[in-house]
């Protein structure tokens, strides 16, 4: 799939937000028809756009990020999407139980419902080379209805939604939402737009993936406002302004020094992008005794200056 690189910079108050890739599903044209899969529902296969039907795939032309959909049957296959279902780009608004709710950005979004199998939506790969503190955010809406099962079986009546980021550089996955093992109704997240986020590692290549399993038209998931961005300071940061030592660390602590005075906000991320430390330092010493051996990314912010550095724990 097409790889997206840096597009534009947006400035908000004291922080600089560099937008890397995004989509609100506004570019693909709309259709009022259902989508009918012409493939064999008994085998896994790629889904394709059909004439006059909703777009399930989209190839970026330099604006919004592209995406590609595929289908995987249950262990005991059903009819899949061959009976005509509401999937793909749409302007049909989800309901909060009483009223329709607007999309979070624009008038279109992406809907997945009544799959009778598994629906896989993969977005274009995004190159994060040269970034400082990249993040990904996507808005999702889970319709209010009676979901079934806990998603642990690949079968009808075992509804599931997983949204995650593949870090292709490190061969890892970062979950934004994974309902596997829980009845979706028990999560109390239906009927509202929720922004899911993931902290990413600089200088990697990533890909957002959505996996949905449903077997009824009322079991519907909606998505909007995907944004991959880099958070920077407005001031240029000299690489020598901050220092971390000892590095590699072996003594349970590191010193983080600065050429400026004032508190330092320190966040440490593991290779999965999970934040493992978030602390304000009035001095220089940071306790890392609870970290396992490995490589970490340290993001240091002081005033309007932000920089990331690699930390090795032995």
KENU-486465 format. One line per field, with one value per residue (C-alpha): residue number from 1; residue in one letter; x, y, z. Coordinates in nm, 2 decimals, padded with zeros to 4 digits. Example, Ala and Ser with C-alpha at 12.3 -4.5 7.8 and 13.67 -1.06 7.14 Angstrom:
! residues 2
num	c(1, 2)
residu	c(a, s)
x	c(01.23, 01.37)
y	c(-00.45, -00.11)
z	c(00.78, 00.71)
This chain:
! residues 314
num	c(1, 2, 3, 4, 5, 6, 7, 8, 9, 10, 11, 12, 13, 14, 15, 16, 17, 18, 19, 20, 21, 22, 23, 24, 25, 26, 27, 28, 29, 30, 31, 32, 33, 34, 35, 36, 37, 38, 39, 40, 41, 42, 43, 44, 45, 46, 47, 48, 49, 50, 51, 52, 53, 54, 55, 56, 57, 58, 59, 60, 61, 62, 63, 64, 65, 66, 67, 68, 69, 70, 71, 72, 73, 74, 75, 76, 77, 78, 79, 80, 81, 82, 83, 84, 85, 86, 87, 88, 89, 90, 91, 92, 93, 94, 95, 96, 97, 98, 99, 100, 101, 102, 103, 104, 105, 106, 107, 108, 109, 110, 111, 112, 113, 114, 115, 116, 117, 118, 119, 120, 121, 122, 123, 124, 125, 126, 127, 128, 129, 130, 131, 132, 133, 134, 135, 136, 137, 138, 139, 140, 141, 142, 143, 144, 145, 146, 147, 148, 149, 150, 151, 152, 153, 154, 155, 156, 157, 158, 159, 160, 161, 162, 163, 164, 165, 166, 167, 168, 169, 170, 171, 172, 173, 174, 175, 176, 177, 178, 179, 180, 181, 182, 183, 184, 185, 186, 187, 188, 189, 190, 191, 192, 193, 194, 195, 196, 197, 198, 199, 200, 201, 202, 203, 204, 205, 206, 207, 208, 209, 210, 211, 212, 213, 214, 215, 216, 217, 218, 219, 220, 221, 222, 223, 224, 225, 226, 227, 228, 229, 230, 231, 232, 233, 234, 235, 236, 237, 238, 239, 240, 241, 242, 243, 244, 245, 246, 247, 248, 249, 250, 251, 252, 253, 254, 255, 256, 257, 258, 259, 260, 261, 262, 263, 264, 265, 266, 267, 268, 269, 270, 271, 272, 273, 274, 275, 276, 277, 278, 279, 280, 281, 282, 283, 284, 285, 286, 287, 288, 289, 290, 291, 292, 293, 294, 295, 296, 297, 298, 299, 300, 301, 302, 303, 304, 305, 306, 307, 308, 309, 310, 311, 312, 313, 314)
residu	c(x, x, x, x, x, x, x, x, x, x, x, x, x, x, x, x, x, x, x, x, x, x, x, x, x, x, x, x, x, x, x, x, x, x, x, x, x, x, x, x, x, x, x, x, x, x, x, x, x, x, x, x, x, x, x, x, x, x, x, x, x, x, x, x, x, x, x, x, x, x, x, x, x, x, x, x, x, x, x, x, x, x, x, x, x, x, x, x, x, x, x, x, x, x, x, x, x, x, x, x, x, x, x, x, x, x, x, x, x, x, x, x, x, x, x, x, x, x, x, x, x, x, x, x, x, x, x, x, x, x, x, x, x, x, x, x, x, x, x, x, x, x, x, x, x, x, x, x, x, x, x, x, x, x, x, x, x, x, x, x, x, x, x, x, x, x, x, x, x, x, x, x, x, x, x, x, x, x, x, x, x, x, x, x, x, x, x, x, x, x, x, x, x, x, x, x, x, x, x, x, x, x, x, x, x, x, x, x, x, x, x, x, x, x, x, x, x, x, x, x, x, x, x, x, x, x, x, x, x, x, x, x, x, x, x, x, x, x, x, x, x, x, x, x, x, x, x, x, x, x, x, x, x, x, x, x, x, x, x, x, x, x, x, x, x, x, x, x, x, x, x, x, x, x, x, x, x, x, x, x, x, x, x, x, x, x, x, x, x, x, x, x, x, x, x, x, x, x, x, x, x, x, x, x, x, x, x, x, x, x, x, x, x, x)
x	c(00.00, 00.11, 00.33, 00.24, 00.51, 00.51, 00.24, 00.19, 00.26, -00.01, 00.06, -00.16, -00.08, 00.27, 00.30, 00.37, 00.16, 00.30, 00.03, 00.17, -00.13, -00.51, -00.85, -01.21, -01.34, -01.46, -01.29, -01.46, -01.80, -02.12, -02.37, -02.72, -02.70, -02.58, -02.25, -02.27, -01.96, -01.92, -01.65, -01.68, -01.79, -01.63, -01.27, -01.08, -01.04, -00.98, -01.29, -01.32, -01.53, -01.84, -02.01, -02.26, -02.20, -02.02, -01.64, -01.48, -01.13, -00.97, -00.65, -00.49, -00.43, -00.22, -00.49, -00.65, -00.48, -00.60, -00.74, -00.81, -01.07, -01.08, -01.30, -01.22, -01.50, -01.60, -01.44, -01.78, -01.84, -02.17, -02.30, -02.06, -02.13, -02.29, -02.65, -02.59, -02.48, -02.40, -02.02, -01.78, -01.78, -02.12, -02.30, -02.55, -02.51, -02.50, -02.76, -02.70, -03.01, -03.25, -03.11, -02.85, -02.51, -02.29, -01.95, -01.66, -01.51, -01.71, -02.03, -01.89, -01.74, -01.68, -01.93, -01.89, -02.20, -02.36, -02.04, -02.13, -01.76, -01.45, -01.40, -01.04, -00.97, -00.60, -00.48, -00.18, 00.16, 00.29, 00.66, 00.76, 01.12, 01.24, 00.96, 01.00, 00.69, 00.45, 00.09, -00.21, -00.58, -00.90, -01.26, -01.49, -01.86, -02.02, -02.40, -02.62, -02.76, -02.73, -02.38, -02.32, -02.04, -01.69, -01.52, -01.28, -01.44, -01.43, -01.80, -02.14, -02.25, -01.90, -01.88, -01.55, -01.38, -01.01, -00.83, -00.45, -00.13, 00.13, 00.48, 00.63, 00.98, 00.98, 00.73, 00.50, 00.14, -00.01, -00.37, -00.61, -00.91, -00.95, -01.28, -01.16, -01.25, -01.53, -01.90, -01.90, -02.21, -02.01, -01.76, -02.01, -01.87, -02.17, -02.36, -02.09, -01.79, -01.46, -01.12, -00.87, -00.50, -00.16, 00.18, 00.43, 00.80, 01.00, 01.17, 00.94, 00.68, 00.33, -00.01, -00.35, -00.57, -00.94, -01.08, -01.46, -01.68, -02.06, -02.36, -02.65, -02.73, -02.79, -02.43, -02.26, -01.92, -01.84, -01.51, -01.40, -01.11, -00.80, -00.49, -00.12, 00.08, 00.41, 00.42, 00.70, 00.81, 00.78, 01.14, 01.42, 01.59, 01.96, 02.05, 02.29, 02.04, 01.94, 02.16, 02.09, 02.36, 02.46, 02.33, 02.32, 02.19, 02.28, 02.23, 01.85, 01.85, 01.96, 02.04, 01.85, 02.03, 01.94, 02.12, 01.81, 01.65, 01.31, 01.11, 01.13, 00.84, 00.97, 00.78, 00.93, 00.79, 00.87, 00.91, 00.54, 00.47, 00.33, 00.41, 00.59, 00.70, 00.54, 00.70, 00.79, 01.15, 01.25, 01.60, 01.79, 01.76, 01.49, 01.42, 01.43, 01.47, 01.14, 01.22, 01.31, 01.63, 01.57, 01.55, 01.32, 01.23, 01.25, 01.05, 01.17, 00.98, 01.10, 00.90, 00.83, 01.13, 01.07, 01.31, 01.32, 01.63, 01.70, 01.77, 01.91, 01.85, 02.09)
y	c(00.00, 00.36, 00.51, 00.85, 01.10, 01.44, 01.68, 02.00, 02.18, 02.34, 02.57, 02.56, 02.79, 02.71, 02.37, 02.29, 02.00, 01.85, 01.66, 01.36, 01.17, 01.19, 01.11, 01.20, 00.99, 01.30, 01.23, 00.91, 00.96, 00.84, 00.57, 00.50, 00.13, -00.16, -00.32, -00.67, -00.89, -01.09, -01.31, -01.66, -01.62, -01.95, -01.83, -01.52, -01.26, -00.90, -00.68, -00.46, -00.15, -00.23, 00.01, 00.24, 00.08, 00.23, 00.26, -00.01, 00.07, 00.41, 00.49, 00.81, 01.08, 01.29, 01.41, 01.18, 00.85, 00.54, 00.22, -00.14, -00.38, -00.76, -01.04, -01.35, -01.61, -01.77, -02.10, -02.24, -01.99, -01.80, -01.58, -01.30, -00.98, -01.15, -01.06, -00.68, -00.49, -00.14, -00.12, 00.13, 00.51, 00.66, 00.98, 00.77, 00.90, 00.67, 00.70, 00.77, 00.57, 00.86, 01.09, 01.07, 01.20, 01.41, 01.29, 01.45, 01.59, 01.66, 01.47, 01.13, 00.84, 00.47, 00.21, -00.17, -00.37, -00.72, -00.87, -01.23, -01.29, -01.07, -00.74, -00.62, -00.25, -00.17, 00.19, 00.31, 00.27, 00.59, 00.68, 00.85, 00.91, 01.24, 01.27, 01.37, 01.25, 01.10, 01.00, 00.85, 00.93, 00.79, 00.85, 00.55, 00.50, 00.17, 00.16, 00.08, -00.27, -00.62, -00.75, -01.12, -01.33, -01.22, -01.22, -01.51, -01.75, -01.69, -01.77, -01.61, -01.46, -01.37, -01.00, -00.83, -00.50, -00.44, -00.12, -00.13, 00.01, -00.22, -00.10, -00.25, -00.15, -00.33, -00.61, -00.51, -00.41, -00.12, -00.17, 00.13, -00.09, -00.46, -00.60, -00.96, -01.14, -00.90, -00.86, -00.52, -00.42, -00.45, -00.19, 00.09, 00.27, 00.25, 00.55, 00.81, 00.92, 00.81, 00.92, 00.64, 00.73, 00.56, 00.70, 00.59, 00.56, 00.81, 00.68, 00.39, 00.28, 00.22, 00.11, 00.14, -00.17, -00.22, -00.57, -00.61, -00.91, -00.88, -01.08, -00.83, -00.50, -00.33, -00.42, -00.13, 00.04, 00.39, 00.56, 00.92, 01.17, 00.95, 01.17, 01.09, 01.38, 01.48, 01.70, 01.95, 02.26, 02.60, 02.68, 02.50, 02.26, 02.22, 01.85, 01.94, 02.12, 01.80, 01.51, 01.17, 00.98, 00.71, 00.56, 00.26, 00.27, 00.00, 00.17, 00.21, 00.58, 00.83, 01.20, 01.42, 01.76, 02.08, 02.39, 02.58, 02.61, 02.50, 02.18, 01.91, 01.70, 01.35, 01.07, 00.73, 00.48, 00.12, -00.04, -00.10, 00.27, 00.22, 00.50, 00.35, 00.67, 01.02, 01.25, 01.61, 01.65, 01.95, 01.81, 01.59, 01.23, 01.00, 00.66, 00.38, 00.09, -00.06, -00.08, -00.41, -00.44, -00.30, 00.01, 00.30, 00.64, 00.94, 01.25, 01.56, 01.89, 02.21, 02.52, 02.52, 02.29, 01.92, 01.65, 01.27, 01.06, 00.68, 00.52, 00.17, -00.02, -00.31)
z	c(00.00, -00.05, 00.22, 00.35, 00.45, 00.61, 00.47, 00.67, 01.00, 01.21, 01.50, 01.81, 02.11, 02.25, 02.08, 01.72, 01.58, 01.26, 01.08, 00.91, 00.77, 00.82, 00.69, 00.78, 00.49, 00.31, -00.03, -00.14, -00.30, -00.14, -00.23, -00.09, -00.17, 00.04, -00.03, -00.17, -00.17, -00.49, -00.34, -00.19, 00.18, 00.26, 00.22, 00.32, 00.04, -00.04, -00.08, -00.38, -00.47, -00.67, -00.91, -00.74, -00.40, -00.09, -00.11, 00.11, -00.04, -00.12, -00.29, -00.17, -00.44, -00.21, 00.02, 00.27, 00.37, 00.18, 00.31, 00.21, 00.34, 00.34, 00.48, 00.69, 00.75, 01.08, 01.15, 01.03, 00.75, 00.71, 00.44, 00.50, 00.31, 00.01, 00.13, 00.11, 00.42, 00.54, 00.53, 00.38, 00.35, 00.45, 00.57, 00.77, 01.13, 01.43, 01.71, 02.07, 02.16, 02.08, 01.82, 01.53, 01.63, 01.39, 01.28, 01.46, 01.15, 00.83, 00.73, 00.64, 00.82, 00.78, 00.90, 00.97, 01.05, 01.00, 00.87, 00.94, 00.97, 01.03, 00.86, 00.84, 00.75, 00.69, 00.64, 00.44, 00.61, 00.76, 00.77, 01.10, 01.00, 01.15, 01.41, 01.77, 01.96, 01.71, 01.81, 01.64, 01.72, 01.58, 01.68, 01.71, 01.79, 01.90, 01.84, 02.14, 02.10, 02.25, 02.16, 02.20, 02.35, 02.45, 02.11, 02.20, 01.94, 01.57, 01.54, 01.51, 01.84, 01.95, 01.87, 01.87, 01.79, 01.79, 01.68, 01.69, 01.54, 01.38, 01.44, 01.13, 01.22, 01.55, 01.46, 01.75, 01.79, 02.00, 02.11, 02.11, 02.18, 02.21, 02.34, 02.32, 02.64, 02.74, 02.63, 02.45, 02.65, 02.97, 02.87, 02.89, 02.58, 02.35, 02.21, 02.21, 02.01, 02.18, 02.08, 02.09, 02.10, 02.07, 02.15, 01.88, 01.85, 01.63, 01.31, 01.26, 01.00, 01.13, 01.01, 01.17, 01.15, 01.25, 01.30, 01.35, 01.40, 01.41, 01.29, 01.30, 01.13, 01.47, 01.57, 01.40, 01.45, 01.30, 01.26, 01.18, 01.21, 01.19, 01.25, 01.28, 01.41, 01.57, 01.88, 01.89, 02.07, 01.90, 01.99, 01.81, 02.05, 02.05, 02.07, 02.35, 02.56, 02.74, 02.84, 02.99, 03.19, 03.26, 02.93, 02.93, 03.29, 03.53, 03.87, 03.90, 03.81, 03.54, 03.55, 03.31, 03.29, 03.10, 03.01, 03.13, 03.47, 03.57, 03.60, 03.33, 03.22, 03.15, 02.98, 02.91, 02.65, 02.59, 02.24, 02.22, 02.26, 02.61, 02.86, 03.16, 03.34, 03.35, 03.60, 03.67, 03.77, 03.99, 04.00, 03.76, 03.90, 03.75, 03.91, 03.65, 03.89, 03.80, 03.43, 03.27, 03.06, 02.71, 02.49, 02.58, 02.44, 02.67, 02.59, 02.78, 02.78, 02.95, 02.87, 02.49, 02.42, 02.36, 02.26, 02.25, 02.34, 02.35, 02.68, 02.73, 03.06, 03.12)
